[in-house]
Amino acid sequence: MDTSYLKFFPAMILTTRSRSRTGVCRVAAWLAVVASIATASAVQAQGLKASGGLAPAAAQAAIVRADAPRMADYIVAIVNSEPVTNQEVRTRLQRALSQFARGDQIPPQSELRQQVLDALILEKAQLQLATEGGIKVDEAQVDEAERNVARQNRLSLTQLHEELKKQGVTPAEFRTSLRQRLTLQRLREREVDAKVRVTEADIERFVLQKMDNPGADLQLNLAQILIAVPENATTQQANQAMTLAQSVAAQARNGDDFAMLARTHSVGPERQTGGAMGLRAADRYPVLFLNATRTLAVGGVAGPVRSPAGFHVLKVLEKRIAGLPEPVITETAARHILLRSSANLTEAQAIARLADARERIVKGQADFAVLAKEMSHDASANDGGNLGWVAPGMFVPEFEEVMNELRPQELSQPIVSRFGVHLIQVLERRQVELGPREQREQLRQLVRESKLEEAYPKWLEEVRTRAYVELREPPQ
């Protein structure tokens, strides 16, 4: 069993993106729920797994030795009116060190300790701000977060608590950390997320920036028909090749099948694929090709253009700019049977029941829809487990990843998600072109995410600046 999560304790926090008719839709964003995650993330984000430091085990031993002469707890900082103790820093520092793999080199203890202290100060300043603002997390919300942690890691609550105790964390400490992380999330939602606005002008500016200066963001899929001109060709040979290229280009512009023309006339290496050279960054194409197709829309034909190899007729098959939404998405029609663990049904029993149901369906002894109505704990049971047509991103990752690997009519093995155990069947897939409104909404979300990425660090800096912080020297 992988228990690495116990260093971070991720939890699912429900959001308004959920869809009431099914328990498998993506309804959350992962939140780190112990205080050590802020420190560990900050350390790793700054690239401090560098040579010149101590190995993790040696570093943890150094922490103990450094504080051995003064093991009594003491205050290392005051944040507004709340103390930060040496014991808090020691505990957080040891958790941060536990994130380094065996053999890794870590920063000097003084540098890492300062980062831990900075993270604690910022955290306390945020929690104080949340208290002043009346943000509260009730027991039911903590209960739900705790259950989600256990469910995601395929453990019962009892097993989760046992694993926590092995790492020196009591259930009460764990719940306190959960409550703090939930509180910080609520604070961010109110102080940052809720204040970010996306105007139509913002969207237009975002698109123009991408279109006017695509640079490496521009991706092209071009098809070519190469009419070769032999090395040291005579004028007559060159003219004959040009005449043929002009004729092929005219046929392509008139609507003839470009792929067929490529297979018939091209000597390029991609002739068997209809001339398609594949989607790639624009700067991976010859400048000659980019200049010829720069102003063309998808479906446009350019050429013939001359190169040392001969005459090229080019067609734009795809033109994308990274960071802009795709105009076409793949939707999936699927159905599932969901069994939720309970006092009367363990996860192992649920897996066994669905494995048996799968075998009966495969052998033709049972019908999926009938079993869904009889067994499933999901709201979709009355419709035979049918989830309808869904776009990418509608389901939680552990469900969607398995679903995406299934072929139409194929059954999955029983899989575990944060909602329970599922048996999934994909019915069919289709390509759907997004309308202007859907594409606009996707653009709006991209702009919003970009704004949030800029706003959150600035807000954290403001919180830190407004807080009164007094650092104290350790006792001698």
Secondary structure, 3 states (H helix, E strand, C coil): CCCHHHHCCEEEEECCCCCCCCCCECCEEEEECCCHHHHHHHHHHCCCCCCCCCCHHHHHHHHHHHHHHHCCCCEEEEECCEEEEHHHHHHHHHHHHCCCCCCCCCCCHHHHHHHHHHHHHHHHHHHHHHHHCCCCCCHHHHHHHHHHHHHHCCCCHHHHHHHHHHCCCCHHHHHHHHHHHHHHHHHHHHHCHHHCCCCHHHHHHHHHHHHHCCHHHEEEEEEEEEEECCCCCCHHHHHHHHHHHHHHHHHHHCCCCHHHHHHHHCCCCCHHHCCECCCEEHHHCCHHHHHHHCCCCCCCEEEEEEECCEEEEEEEEEEEECCCCCCEEEEEEEEEEEECCECCECHHHHHHHHHHHHHHHHCCCCCHHHHHHHHCCCHHHHHCCEEEEECCCCECHHHHHHHHHCCCCCECCCEEECCEEEEEEEEEEEEEECCHHHHHHHHHHHHHHHHHHHHHHHHHHHHHHHCCEEECCCCC
